Amino acid sequence: MTTLPQLPTHAVIREVGLRDGLQSIQTLLPTERKTEWIRAAYEAGQREIEVGSFVPARLLPQLADTAELVAFAKTLPGLFVSVLVPNLRGAERAIESGADLMLVPLSASHAHSLANLRKTPDEVVAEVAKMRAARDAAGSRMLIEGGIGTAFGCTLQGRVEPAEVLRCMQALLDAGADRVSIADTVGYGGPGEVRQLFEKARRIAGERLWCGHFHDTRGLALANVYAALETGVARFDATLAGIGGCPHAPGASGNASTEDLAFMLATMGVETGLDIPRLLALRAKVAQWLQGETLHGTLWRAGLPRTMAAALA
């Protein structure tokens, strides 16, 4: 008889809707709405939020207020604030902002890397080394996370070899990244592939592999979260209402939905600290703000089961 792996008893859901979600839609959400979103997510129990990205405003006007959002988010006790940075200049702005973590995206797909960042994967690794030097020179304690995207394939290149993903991971760690994560940018991966790759990655990075990022493009985001959980990873990116994608990866629609993921973990007895009714209330509010945009997820439509609703009352 096969023994099921022991799953983590606690997991963290990092809300990335304010960056990954908003960068992929046309609506320009005012700063006051974003701060309202951050506060409501915090009140629902969220303790890790990616609030934006330090990229030129002309490229992503949706994220032009990232510094203001970091400043606001840092006023909330115990909130761990992340930002995405594509280059050294973005890293310098992140250090100035006082955020807790900067996520540096690296695409294991050579074609996507050039389309998204205009750099090869190895050039991104070299940039991470410069970011680490700048961080250390500034006396900052900010963490650097190397996020490896297109880890299961790419709409531009096709197949991405697992060996290349692992090579990039080791290179990021050698360059000074404190943490690494794995992302299925276009939703190509399935649970079997996810389990195999995360097992191999854990053997290389140990606890420094601390996050999985899954898109629900083909309906497998939650199944892939479960597969990663089986390897001991216990932090996952998600977006409220499943919004998101990647401007330079055709077909990369929809992240794992925060509320659906919180519900799945709750049914498994995995603690997240999240108040699901409050998340659903926030989702309804965000849906009003983003009228006309494509939203995802299923819990909002079906509602909580009566058994769970009674327990949460």
C-alpha angles and dihedrals in degrees: 000000000000115000114222115234118257107255123216113267092218132037135182123224110203110205109224099166093108090061113018092032102045096041090065100052135068099232114102104215112208117242092246090058091050093051088048088052092050093048093047092047089050091050088051089058102266110149101172120054131167100214102185148305135275098232128131110285091227089064098043111013089173088072101041093112097057095120091054091049092051090051091051095043091052089062090066109088115243096005113141106214122206133186133184119236124188099190147004094281090054089049091052090052090047091053090050091050094058096232116162098231139016119207115210113198119220122179116215085202108085092206094051092045091057093045095046104035105009087235135100117243090257091051088054089052089053089051090052089056089055091048090052090051091049092047093050093044090054091052089237122156093205114137121235116217120191108210113202109207132190086032094154100038141303137242089226101046105018116214121035114196116234088226090061091051090052092045090054090048093054090045092053091051091048090051091057107269110154094205138016133203137188125228133192094209097182102029097250098133129095130200095264094053091043093053093048095047095044091049090054092044092050090055088057102038105022111189090353087077094078111152143047123201116196132180119211095216092131099025098262104106096106093042088052091049088055091050091051091047088058089062092053100259108138107178124080136178117230139161130223108254089008094270120161147071138160124283092215098044111073111220096019094134128160132002126227105290113248094218094045092048092048089051094049092050091047091054088053094051092248108143118227102162090233125138102221097195088054090049090052090050090051091048090055089052094048090048088059091050092049099045111165094025122112111256128187141199134086110224092077090058099044098033127213116313112259089245093058095037090057092050091051095046 
